[in-house]
Amino acid sequence: MSSARPDVELSVALDMDAMPGHYIRRLQQVAVRLFSEEVGSELTPVQFAALVAIAQRSGLGQADLAAQIGYDRATIGGVIDRLEAKGWVSRTPSREDRRQNIVAITPAGEQAMAQATAAVQRVQTRFLSPLDSDEQQVFERLCRKLLGYHLG
């Protein structure tokens, strides 16, 4: 009979360096840190994604917005609440379905998005800077492939 505890044996058997999910989580942390350094604390990555999606699709409903940016439907309302409190978006009930809110970007939201866009481009450049151009294309292609498979 082994004297080692099962949880210790399990922790030794799990090699974090062999877990892509661990790297993805760490890369997300890096991306958020870079975003905060470049953009500041006034705007989060999710809020920026929401502003871009709303600006690109006029009359977007909250549920559609959540789906478009890959965010949870249950918590997208909080994101919109914060954007609305800043005066960057407005919400109106849908004429077709009163349970649904339609979100629109305001002129102040367009200005905030425009001001953040250059900083977001710097984030992407900094994030991918260790990779050469070919590696960046491969990385992006592999990310799209994994997302396409898992989100189908």
N, C-alpha and C positions, 0 to 999 in steps of 0.2 A: 504494500500500500504506500502510495506517495505521500510524503509529509507536506508537499507544497500546496498552497491554497489554490483552488481552481481559478479564482479571479486573477491571481498573480501569473499563473500559467497562460491565461488568455491574454493578459496585457503584454507578455513577452512575445506571444505568437502574433500579435498585431503589429505590423511594421508600418508606421505612418508614412514612411517614404515610398511605400508601395500602394498608397491610396490616393488616386487622382482627386477624389472629393476633398481631401485635406488640402491639396494644392489649390483647388478652385476656391475654397473658403478663404485661404490665406491671400490669394490674388484679389478676391473681392475686398478684403480688408485694405490691401494696398491701394486699390482703385478708389475706395471711399476716402482714404486719407489724402491721396493726391487731389481728389475733387475738393475736399475741404480746404486744402492749402491754396488751391488756385481760385476757387469760387467764393470761399468764405462760408460762414455759418448761416447766412440768410436764406440759402437755397440748398436743398438736399438733392442727391442724384435722382431719387424717385420724383421729387417735385419738378425737377428739370425735365425728366422724361414725360411727365404728365403735361407740362406746358407745351412741349414740342408736339405731342400727340393731339392736344386740343387745338393748337394753332393749325395743324395740318388737316384736321377733319372738323369742320364747322358743324355744330349741332350734335356733338358726341355725347352719348349717354354715359352715366357713371359705370355701368356694367361693361359697356363696350370699351371704355377707357381702361378699366382694370385689365380686360383681356388683351388689349393692344399693347400695354406696357408690361404685361406679365406680372401683375400685382394681384393680391388677394382681394376679391370682391367685398369681403367683410370689412376690410380696413381702408379701402380706397376713399371712403367718405371722410376719414380723418385727414387724408392728404388734401382733398378738395377743401375741407374746412380751413386748413392752414393757408392754402393759396387764396381762398376767398377772404380770409381775415387780412391778408396783405393787400387786397384789392387787385389781385392778378387774374382772378377768374370770377365769373358770375354763374349762378345756378338758377334755372327756371324749370318749373314742372313741364314735363312733356305734354303736348296736346293730345298725342295718341294714347299715352299711358300715364295717368297721373301719379302712379307709383314710381315712375322713372324721372330722374332729373337730367336736364340737358345742361351741359357745361360749355361755357364760351370764354375765350380769353379776352381780357380787357386791354385797352391801350397801355395801361401800366404793366400788365403781364407781358405784352409784346415787347415793351422796353426792357423789362427785367430779363426776358429770354434772350434778347439781342445782346445785352451787356454780358450775359453769362456765356454766350456761344464761343467767343474767342478763348475764354478761360477753359471751357470744356475741351476745345481743340488742343490746348496745351496739355491738359490732363491725358488725352489720348496719346499725344506725342511722347510725353514723359513715361507713360505706362509701357509703351511698346519700344522705347528707345534701346533696350538691350538687344533687340532683335533686328537683323538686317531686313531689307525690304521683302526679300523672298520668304524669310521666316515669318514676317508679319502676315503675309498673304496666306501661308500655310496655317498659322495659328488661327486666323479668322475663319478660314475654310473649315478647320476641324471643329471650332466652336459652333459654327452654323450646322455642321453635320450632326453633332451631338444633340444640339437643341432640336433640330428637325426630327431626329429619331425619338427623343424622349417627350417632346411636346406634340409631335405628329401632325 
